[in-house]
Amino acid sequence: MSSTALYAVFLLVALQPVGAQDWENWAAKSDRSMDSIFVDAISKGNLETGISICKGLGRRADLDVGAVTDLLLSQRSPVLPPANVEVMLRWMLAAAVRAHPAEDALRAWMDANAPQVHEMLERVRQWKDPQLKGALLPLALIAPDRMGTAAIAEIGTQIVRHLEDSPNGLLGAPETALAMDFLSAARKTRDPALFDLCVETARFSRDTGVVEAARAAARELGALP
């Protein structure tokens, strides 16, 4: 279906109840000329609709999703709680990573949305959702300059602080998953600057899986020239 025909369909249904699956499919088949409709739908504050749109946008052929991402990052809509914004961003990033498994393809997606991706990486300290931080790690690994490594290091620092504050050296399930993702990312960077964070993770954690992964990452990074 052409973009013009799709746009006509959107106009016909814009004021009618639309199922989540429909929103996702339409977003996936859309291009940026239709983004104003998605911005309007998300601005109304329905989380299910927002998630569906973001999942579709993450895998559409038109890689530029800046209009919707800008809305979420600016939180211009008063009905979008920060927690909902983070959930929608997470689903969009996760969909993009799944849709572009090859590094070159993911890099093309990141380049098409460079200002928004850079802002998300720069704001990694303020994000509350561990799953959003985890979804950012694949992009951090291919980000230019030191921006990506800085974001990975910030995530590692947060994990160590959470472990220090934990009375039993354990984290909740989302934070544990993030710790494992961080350690995997640290190894992939081959950056010795992340060695200490891996050592500290192994030192403070009482989770066998996390400790083993942290020691393996530390051994690998410590052996690098």
Rosetta blueprint (number, residue, H / E / L):
1 M L
2 S L
3 S H
4 T H
5 A H
6 L H
7 Y H
8 A H
9 V H
10 F H
11 L H
12 L H
13 V H
14 A L
15 L L
16 Q L
17 P L
18 V L
19 G L
20 A H
21 Q H
22 D H
23 W H
24 E H
25 N H
26 W H
27 A H
28 A H
29 K H
30 S L
31 D L
32 R H
33 S H
34 M H
35 D H
36 S H
37 I H
38 F H
39 V H
40 D H
41 A H
42 I H
43 S H
44 K L
45 G L
46 N L
47 L H
48 E H
49 T H
50 G H
51 I H
52 S H
53 I H
54 C H
55 K H
56 G H
57 L H
58 G H
59 R L
60 R L
61 A L
62 D L
63 L L
64 D L
65 V L
66 G H
67 A H
68 V H
69 T H
70 D H
71 L H
72 L H
73 L H
74 S H
75 Q L
76 R L
77 S L
78 P L
79 V L
80 L L
81 P L
82 P H
83 A H
84 N H
85 V H
86 E H
87 V H
88 M H
89 L H
90 R H
91 W H
92 M H
93 L H
94 A H
95 A H
96 A H
97 V H
98 R H
99 A H
100 H L
101 P L
102 A L
103 E H
104 D H
105 A H
106 L H
107 R H
108 A H
109 W H
110 M H
111 D H
112 A H
113 N L
114 A H
115 P H
116 Q H
117 V H
118 H H
119 E H
120 M H
121 L H
122 E H
123 R L
124 V L
125 R L
126 Q L
127 W L
128 K L
129 D L
130 P H
131 Q H
132 L H
133 K H
134 G H
135 A H
136 L H
137 L H
138 P H
139 L H
140 A H
141 L L
142 I L
143 A L
144 P L
145 D L
146 R L
147 M H
148 G H
149 T H
150 A H
151 A H
152 I H
153 A H
154 E H
155 I H
156 G H
157 T H
158 Q H
159 I H
160 V H
161 R H
162 H H
163 L H
164 E H
165 D H
166 S L
167 P L
168 N L
169 G L
170 L L
171 L L
172 G L
173 A H
174 P H
175 E H
176 T H
177 A H
178 L H
179 A H
180 M H
181 D H
182 F H
183 L H
184 S H
185 A H
186 A H
187 R H
188 K H
189 T H
190 R L
191 D L
192 P H
193 A H
194 L H
195 F H
196 D H
197 L H
198 C H
199 V H
200 E H
201 T H
202 A H
203 R H
204 F H
205 S L
206 R L
207 D L
208 T H
209 G H
210 V H
211 V H
212 E H
213 A H
214 A H
215 R H
216 A H
217 A H
218 A H
219 R H
220 E H
221 L H
222 G H
223 A L
224 L L
225 P L
